[in-house]
Each structure stands twice: as structure tokens, then as C-alpha cells.
Amino acid sequence: MFGTAVRQLGYAWSMMSGRRFRIRDVRALVEDTRATMEAFGSPGEGSEDMLAAADPEIQEDLTKRRLRRTMKHAKAEVPYYRHLEADNLADVPPTPKQALRGMPAAFVSELAHPAVLAHTTGTTGSPTLVWFSAYEVELMSYMAALAAMLNGGLRSEHVWANAISSRSIAQIVAERAVPMTGAGFVHLGMIDPRATLDRLATPLHVPGKQPLITHLNLTASYLAALVQEAERGGWSPRDFGLVEITSGGEVLTDALRLRAEEALGAKVFDGYSMTEVAPVAGRVCDDGHLHLPTDQGLIEVLDPVTMEPAGPDAPGMLVITPYSTFRDTTLLLRYVTGDLVRTLPEPPTCAMAAIPATSRVLGRAVDAEVSTRDVLDLLQAEPALPLPTRFAIEDGVLHVVSGKDDPALLGRLEERAGALKIKGIRLIETPDDLPHPCHVRADLIEQSFEHAAPLSIGVR
């Protein structure tokens, strides 16, 4: 008990001071938490304080300290920021995504020890490369394990499966963090949706674990692909043992979430994270707010044009500065994520009200005042359209992949699209007919043998 208290104090000291964590303390906290939960079924009194938001006044002071340290490291160690004269973060020009994508080495600290290179999926352009040190990967993994046990309810009898890109930092962290909780980890990958459903429904027959996979982590478009296949293939929630599905990386609509819960039989949670700003991440509450904790990075919502703070109930760009307490290799100041949100008109009163919040991610601006979420909300409310949803806007006309010419479907879409600022809707048969490509993460399908077409071998 004394050792645990000392480790908790060490953890709290790092959180309060903004200095580096002692990895052995964080590792020991994970082990203590797991042992306590396996012995008593709960993490114990006061354990939630490790991940809880601080009092607003304390949080403001912590933010100032962390920002000072982060700016000090960036200006002294990172070539891209070396000539910065600003002493306040508000005076630092936002860092565009194109800068990191075009010269990733310019953002790597000269004092760092790069160990792991993670890639974004590149759906909006070339993949962005982000280096991480062994310290960063270990720290993020242990903290993810703590969060999974304390906030996520992950237990040793559960089996967690990842169906995301193997190049992302989320994959690298999850395959380390989940086993620390005692739960099983399965790297499904992004294979043919039919193969994934087969694996979700196949009993595991391993000691101490649930008979079927219980937790599934994936992107929204791949979730859509699973839903489409489950509906077409006659799958039932009774075929699976899922209790929780986590979607991230893309816009998740209410229509797709409800359809997935009905098809797969598990509650779907909407999250936010990206490789460049890890470990900063958020989760959508039951009231539909995206809550982004402020202890791992500074979150700003800036007007997309002026890059000044967005006003109440106004759209803005998420701009994030990860703190150097957690990041010592690729250091970023005011990184422009490209993700639009809307500020809330008034403070939230939901169960997660202590954590700052915005609207759910709106996605990108696909045409003038139209966002990705605007279009997906319209299209995914129509079950006759194929999943994953594919569309493009050109000259104000929304082109939608429907698979066929269907006047009745077109009429329903036009009737519901009244508030959408477009000139018209055109149904097209295949993604090749779109005026420009519509890339979704579900396109990154990996090859597997389960449903591969047999090779045709000629005989002479």
C-alpha cells in the first residue's frame, strides 16, 4: 500500500509539474490497478483521481506551466520553431498540416531518440510521418491501459480486437496497452468484412477469456462496411459476443451508429484521435458533445479563415498543442488538424461536463458551407444507399454513389436536403463515376485468404 501511494504521488507530481514521468512508476500503477481490480472487482477508492480533471483554477495554472515548458523545448530543439520570437503561444503562427507532411524531420527534436515511425492513412493526401521515442510509446501505452481499466471497464476476461491500420500510433499503443490490463488482444487488421464477421463469430476456446471477441476498435467507414455485410449476409447480434465498439478517425453519424448497434448488438462509442497529436484524444458523450481533456495538450478552436478564436456556437478548426511532458520527439505548436467542430453556445451540463467540450467533429469543408457531417447525415439516414457512403460535390451538385438509377430514392434525398446548401443531387452507379475520388479508410483493405478469389492457372 505504501509503495502504491508513493507511485501515485510520483505520477501526480509529473502531471502537476509538467516534467517527464518515471516510466517505472506508471508501469507499477498499471500493475497495482490490475491486481486490485482482479482481487476486489474495482480499482479502489481514489483511483479515479489519477485521470480526473483538475479544479479549473488549478488546471489554468497547470496549462501555463506545461505551455512554457513545451514552447521552451520547441524553440530550443526543433528546427522548424528555432527562429520563433514569440513568448506567448497565442503569438505563434498555427502550424499547417502541409508543413509537417512536407518536412517531418524539421519537427523532430535534436535531443530526441527516435524509435518508432508512425504513418497517417493519407486519405486527404500523402501520409504524414511522425516519429516517436521509446519513452513516448511506453508512456502512452501505460496511460492507455490505465484509462481502459478505470474509465473503459476493460477486464482480464475481455478480448479486444483492432481493425485499424497497422501503421498508426493507435495500433502500436493498443497492442501494448490491452495486454497490460489482462485482456486478450487480437490484431484483426482491415481485411475483407466477411472475414472479420467470421472471426468475430468464431469461438476462441482460450482459458480465462470470454468465448467471443468482446471489444472492437475500428474506423467509421470500416464499421459501415461491416454493417453492410452483416445485413446482406443475414448475420444476427446473437452471432457475436461484442459488448462495446469504439469508432474513431472519421465522422460517425447517429444513423450509422444506431444501424451498427442493431446489426452487431453492442453499444458504439464515438472517439477522436489522430497520430500527429497523440496522446491527445477525446470521446463523445451521450449528449453528443466531443470532450477533449486538457491535461495532455492545449485545445483551441479557431476560425478557419482568420485563425482567431471562434465565437460561441460558431464553426472552428481544432488546433492542438501536445505537451512536451508526453512528447519529446516530434514537437508541434498549434497544429492545425483540419478537423472542423462547432463551439457550444453555452457550457455543457452532461455527465462529462467537467471536461471541455465542442460539438462532434464536422469533418472537412467539402464545399463552401457544407461539411462532411452535413452530407453523411443526409445520406446515411437513407438505408437504400450502399455502405460505406461515397460522394463528391462539384459545382454545387452532390454526386452520390447509389449503385443504380432510382428515381424514388433521388426524390427522398432531395426532399430531405432542403437545408443543405447544394444546387442538386445526382445518383451515380460506381465510385469511378465520381467527379473526383472519395477516399475512406475502409479502402485500405489488407489481403487475406478467407475470401480471396482462386487463381486461374492455365494448363498447357
C-alpha positions in Angstrom: 0.0 0.0 0.0 2.8 2.4 0.9 4.6 1.7 -2.4 1.4 2.3 -4.4 0.9 5.7 -2.6 4.4 6.7 -3.4 3.9 5.8 -7.1 0.7 7.8 -7.2 2.5 10.8 -5.7 5.2 10.5 -8.3 2.6 10.3 -11.1 0.7 13.3 -9.7 4.0 15.3 -9.4 4.7 14.8 -13.0 1.2 15.8 -14.0 1.4 18.9 -11.9 4.9 20.0 -12.8 4.9 19.2 -16.4 8.1 17.2 -16.2 8.8 13.8 -17.6 7.3 10.8 -15.9 9.3 8.0 -14.4 8.1 5.1 -16.6 8.6 2.6 -13.8 6.1 4.5 -11.6 3.5 4.5 -14.4 4.1 0.8 -15.1 3.8 -0.1 -11.4 0.5 1.9 -11.2 -0.9 -0.2 -14.1 0.2 -3.4 -12.3 -1.3 -2.2 -9.0 -4.6 -1.2 -10.6 -4.9 -4.5 -12.4 -4.1 -6.5 -9.3 -6.6 -4.5 -7.2 -9.4 -5.0 -9.8 -8.7 -8.7 -10.1 -8.8 -9.1 -6.4 -11.7 -6.8 -5.5 -13.6 -6.2 -8.8 -13.0 -2.4 -8.7 -9.9 -0.2 -8.8 -10.3 1.1 -5.2 -11.1 4.4 -3.5 -9.5 7.5 -5.0 -8.2 5.7 -8.1 -10.3 7.9 -10.4 -8.3 10.9 -9.3 -5.4 9.8 -11.4 -7.4 10.5 -14.6 -9.9 13.1 -13.3 -9.9 16.7 -14.5 -8.4 19.2 -12.0 -10.2 22.2 -10.5 -10.5 25.0 -13.1 -8.1 27.3 -11.3 -5.5 24.6 -10.8 -6.0 23.5 -14.4 -5.3 27.0 -15.6 -2.1 27.2 -13.7 -1.0 23.7 -15.0 -1.7 24.8 -18.5 0.5 27.8 -18.2 3.4 25.7 -16.8 3.0 23.0 -19.5 2.9 25.5 -22.3 6.0 27.3 -21.0 7.9 24.1 -21.0 6.6 22.9 -24.3 7.5 26.2 -26.0 10.9 26.2 -24.4 11.7 22.8 -25.8 10.3 23.5 -29.2 12.2 26.8 -29.7 15.5 25.3 -28.4 15.4 21.9 -30.0 13.2 21.9 -33.1 14.5 23.3 -36.4 11.1 24.5 -37.6 10.5 26.6 -34.5 14.1 27.7 -33.8 13.6 31.3 -35.1 10.4 31.9 -33.2 10.4 35.1 -31.3 7.0 34.8 -29.6 6.9 34.2 -25.9 3.2 33.5 -25.8 1.5 30.7 -27.6 -1.2 33.0 -29.0 1.5 34.8 -30.9 2.8 31.6 -32.5 1.6 31.2 -36.1 -0.5 28.0 -36.4 1.4 25.1 -37.9 -0.2 23.8 -41.1 -0.6 20.1 -41.8 1.3 20.6 -45.1 4.4 21.7 -43.2 4.6 18.5 -41.2 3.7 16.4 -44.2 6.3 18.1 -46.4 9.3 18.1 -43.9 8.7 15.8 -41.0 12.3 15.8 -39.9 12.1 19.6 -39.3 9.8 18.9 -36.3 12.0 16.3 -34.6 13.8 17.5 -31.5 17.6 17.4 -31.9 17.8 15.9 -28.4 15.3 13.1 -29.2 16.0 9.4 -29.6 13.5 8.5 -32.4 12.5 4.8 -32.2 9.1 4.3 -34.0 7.9 5.9 -37.2 4.1 6.0 -37.4 2.1 7.0 -40.5 -1.3 8.5 -41.0 -3.5 6.8 -43.5 -3.3 9.6 -46.1 -6.9 9.7 -47.1 -6.6 13.5 -47.7 -3.2 13.4 -49.3 0.2 11.8 -48.9 0.6 10.1 -45.5 2.1 12.2 -42.7 5.1 10.7 -40.9 5.5 11.2 -37.2 8.5 9.9 -35.1 8.0 8.7 -31.5 10.6 7.8 -28.9 10.5 4.6 -26.7 9.6 6.9 -23.8 6.6 8.2 -25.6 5.3 4.8 -26.8 5.8 3.3 -23.3 4.1 6.2 -21.6 1.2 6.4 -23.9 0.7 2.6 -23.7 0.7 2.6 -19.8 -1.7 5.6 -19.7 -4.0 3.9 -22.3 -4.0 0.8 -20.1 -4.9 2.8 -17.0 -7.7 4.6 -18.9 -9.1 1.3 -20.3 -9.3 -0.1 -16.8 -10.5 3.0 -14.9 -12.8 4.6 -17.5 -13.4 1.9 -20.1 -14.2 -1.1 -17.8 -11.8 -3.4 -19.6 -11.2 -6.6 -17.6 -9.0 -9.6 -17.9 -11.8 -11.8 -19.2 -12.4 -9.5 -22.2 -10.9 -9.8 -25.7 -10.1 -6.6 -27.6 -9.8 -6.6 -31.4 -8.3 -3.8 -33.5 -9.5 -3.4 -37.1 -7.4 -0.3 -38.0 -4.3 0.5 -40.0 -1.2 -1.2 -38.6 0.8 2.0 -39.5 -0.9 4.2 -36.9 0.3 5.0 -33.4 -3.1 3.9 -32.2 -2.4 0.4 -33.3 1.1 0.4 -31.8 -0.2 1.7 -28.4 -3.2 -0.6 -28.3 -1.3 -3.8 -28.9 0.9 -2.9 -25.9 -1.7 -1.4 -23.6 -4.5 -4.0 -23.8 -2.4 -7.0 -22.6 -1.3 -4.9 -19.6 -4.9 -4.9 -18.4 -5.0 -8.7 -18.6 -7.4 -8.7 -21.5 -6.6 -10.5 -24.7 -5.6 -8.6 -27.8 -6.4 -9.6 -31.4 -5.0 -7.8 -34.4 -7.7 -8.3 -36.9 -6.5 -5.7 -39.4 -8.7 -4.3 -42.1 -9.5 -7.4 -44.0 -12.5 -8.4 -46.1 -15.5 -7.6 -44.0 -16.8 -11.1 -44.5 -13.6 -12.5 -42.9 -13.9 -10.0 -40.0 -17.5 -11.1 -39.3 -16.4 -14.8 -39.4 -13.7 -14.1 -36.8 -16.0 -12.1 -34.6 -18.4 -15.1 -34.6 -15.8 -17.9 -34.1 -15.4 -19.1 -30.6 -11.9 -18.6 -29.1 -11.7 -21.5 -26.6 -9.0 -20.0 -24.5 -8.8 -20.2 -20.7 -10.0 -17.2 -18.7 -11.4 -15.3 -21.6 -14.9 -14.8 -22.9 -15.8 -17.2 -25.7 -16.0 -14.5 -28.4 -14.3 -11.1 -29.0 -15.9 -8.5 -26.7 -14.4 -5.2 -27.8 -13.9 -3.9 -31.3 -11.9 -0.8 -32.3 -12.2 0.5 -35.9 -12.9 3.5 -38.2 -16.4 4.6 -39.1 -16.2 3.7 -42.8 -15.0 0.1 -41.9 -17.8 -0.1 -39.4 -20.1 0.8 -42.2 -18.6 -1.9 -44.4 -19.2 -4.5 -41.6 -22.8 -3.3 -41.2 -23.4 -3.6 -44.9 -22.0 -7.1 -44.9 -23.9 -8.2 -41.8 -27.2 -7.1 -43.2 -26.6 -8.7 -46.6 -25.3 -11.9 -45.1 -28.1 -12.4 -42.7 -25.9 -12.1 -39.6 -27.6 -11.5 -36.2 -26.4 -9.9 -33.0 -26.7 -13.4 -31.4 -23.9 -14.5 -33.6 -21.4 -12.2 -31.8 -20.3 -11.6 -28.3 -19.5 -7.9 -28.6 -20.2 -5.6 -25.7 -18.5 -2.4 -26.9 -17.4 -0.9 -30.2 -15.2 2.1 -30.5 -15.2 4.2 -33.7 -12.7 6.9 -34.5 -10.7 8.6 -37.2 -13.8 9.5 -39.3 -17.2 11.1 -38.9 -19.7 8.8 -37.2 -23.3 9.7 -37.8 -26.2 8.8 -35.5 -27.8 6.9 -38.3 -24.8 4.6 -38.8 -24.3 4.2 -35.0 -27.8 3.1 -34.5 -27.7 0.8 -37.5 -24.4 -0.7 -36.3 -25.8 -1.3 -32.8 -28.8 -3.1 -34.3 -26.7 -5.2 -36.6 -23.8 -6.1 -34.2 -25.6 -6.0 -30.9 -23.1 -3.7 -29.0 -23.1 -0.1 -27.9 -21.0 2.1 -30.3 -18.8 4.9 -28.8 -17.5 7.8 -30.9 -14.0 8.9 -30.3 -11.4 11.4 -31.6 -7.7 10.9 -32.0 -5.0 11.4 -34.6 -1.4 10.2 -35.0 0.1 13.7 -35.1 -1.3 14.9 -31.7 -1.2 11.7 -29.7 -1.9 11.2 -26.8 -4.5 14.0 -27.0 -7.8 12.2 -27.6 -11.5 12.7 -26.9 -14.8 10.9 -26.6 -18.4 11.8 -27.4 -20.8 11.8 -24.5 -24.4 10.7 -24.6 -25.5 14.3 -25.2 -23.4 14.5 -28.4 -20.5 16.7 -27.2 -16.9 15.9 -28.0 -15.0 16.1 -24.8 -11.2 16.7 -25.1 -9.3 16.6 -21.8 -6.8 19.4 -21.4 -4.1 17.6 -19.3 -2.2 16.2 -22.3 -2.4 19.1 -24.7 -3.9 22.6 -25.3 -7.1 22.5 -27.4 -8.0 25.6 -29.4 -11.0 26.2 -31.7 -10.0 28.8 -34.3 -11.9 30.5 -37.1 -10.9 28.6 -40.3 -10.2 31.9 -42.1 -8.8 34.3 -39.6 -7.3 31.7 -37.2 -8.6 33.8 -34.3 -10.7 32.1 -31.5 -14.1 31.1 -32.8 -17.1 32.7 -31.1 -20.0 30.9 -29.3 -21.9 28.4 -31.5 -19.6 29.1 -34.4 -17.6 26.6 -36.6 -13.9 26.4 -36.0 -10.8 24.4 -36.7 -9.4 22.1 -34.0 -5.8 23.4 -33.3 -3.8 21.3 -30.8 -0.5 21.6 -29.0 0.6 18.3 -27.3 2.6 19.0 -24.2 6.3 18.0 -24.0 5.6 16.1 -20.8 4.2 13.4 -23.1 6.0 14.2 -26.4 9.8 14.6 -26.7 10.4 13.7 -30.4 8.1 15.3 -32.9 7.1 18.5 -31.2 4.2 20.6 -32.6 2.9 24.0 -31.6 -0.6 25.0 -32.6 -1.0 22.1 -35.1 -3.9 22.7 -37.5 -5.7 19.3 -37.6 -8.0 20.1 -40.5 -11.0 18.9 -38.4 -13.9 21.3 -38.1 -16.1 21.5 -35.0 -18.6 23.9 -33.6 -18.2 25.7 -30.3 -21.0 25.2 -27.9 -23.4 28.1 -27.3 -23.2 27.5 -23.5 -21.2 25.3 -21.1 -22.4 21.6 -21.2 -24.4 20.1 -18.3 -23.9 16.5 -19.3 -22.2 13.7 -17.2 -18.8 14.8 -18.6 -19.3 18.5 -18.1 -16.1 18.8 -16.1 -14.1 18.2 -19.4 -14.1 21.0 -22.0 -16.3 20.2 -25.0 -17.2 21.1 -28.5 -19.7 19.7 -31.0 -18.9 16.4 -32.6 -16.3 16.6 -35.4 -17.9 18.0 -38.5 -15.2 16.7 -40.8 -13.8 18.8 -43.6 -15.4 21.5 -45.5 -16.3 19.7 -48.7 -17.9 22.7 -50.5 -18.3 26.3 -49.2 -20.6 25.9 -46.2 -21.1 22.2 -46.5 -19.2 19.8 -44.2 -18.6 16.1 -44.3 -21.1 15.5 -41.5 -23.8 17.6 -43.2 -23.6 15.2 -46.2 -23.3 12.0 -44.3 -26.2 12.9 -42.0 -28.3 13.2 -45.1 -27.1 10.1 -47.0 -26.7 7.6 -44.1 -30.3 8.2 -43.0 -31.2 6.5 -46.3 -30.8 2.7 -45.9 -31.2 2.1 -49.6 -27.7 3.7 -50.2 -24.7 1.3 -50.1 -22.2 1.5 -47.3 -19.5 2.8 -46.9 -21.0 6.1 -48.2 -19.3 7.7 -51.1 -19.9 11.1 -52.6 -18.4 14.2 -54.1 -19.5 17.8 -54.7 -18.7 19.6 -57.9 -20.1 23.0 -58.9 -22.6 22.7 -56.1 -24.0 19.4 -57.2 -23.9 16.4 -54.8 -22.9 13.2 -56.6 -23.8 10.1 -54.7 -22.8 6.5 -55.3 -26.1 4.6 -55.3 -25.4 1.6 -57.4 -28.4 2.2 -59.6 -30.7 4.8 -61.1 -33.6 5.1 -58.6 -36.0 8.0 -59.0 -37.8 7.2 -55.8 -34.5 7.3 -53.8 -33.5 10.5 -55.5 -36.8 12.1 -54.6 -36.4 11.1 -50.9 -32.9 12.6 -50.8 -34.0 15.8 -52.5 -36.9 16.2 -50.1 -34.6 15.9 -47.0 -31.8 18.0 -48.4 -33.7 21.3 -48.1 -31.3 22.8 -45.5 -28.2 21.6 -47.3 -26.6 24.4 -49.4 -26.3 22.5 -52.7 -27.7 23.0 -56.2 -28.9 19.5 -56.7 -28.2 15.7 -56.3 -27.1 13.3 -58.9 -27.1 9.5 -58.4 -24.3 7.5 -60.0 -23.5 3.8 -60.2 -19.9 3.4 -59.1 -17.1 5.3 -57.3 -15.3 5.5 -60.6 -18.1 7.8 -61.8 -17.5 10.4 -59.2 -16.0 13.8 -60.4 -13.1 13.3 -58.0 -12.1 10.4 -55.7 -13.8 9.8 -52.4 -11.2 8.1 -50.2 -12.3 6.4 -47.0 -10.2 4.3 -44.6 -12.2 1.2 -45.4 -10.4 1.3 -48.8 -7.2 0.2 -47.0 -8.3 -3.5 -47.2 -5.5 -5.9 -46.4 -5.3 -9.2 -48.3 -6.3 -12.5 -46.7 -7.1 -15.9 -48.0 -10.5 -16.5 -46.5 -12.5 -14.9 -49.3 -9.8 -14.5 -51.9 -10.8 -15.4 -55.5 -9.0 -18.5 -56.7 -6.2 -18.1 -59.2 -6.9 -19.3 -62.7 -3.9 -21.5 -63.8 -3.7 -22.5 -67.4 -2.6 -26.0 -68.3 -0.5 -26.5 -71.4 
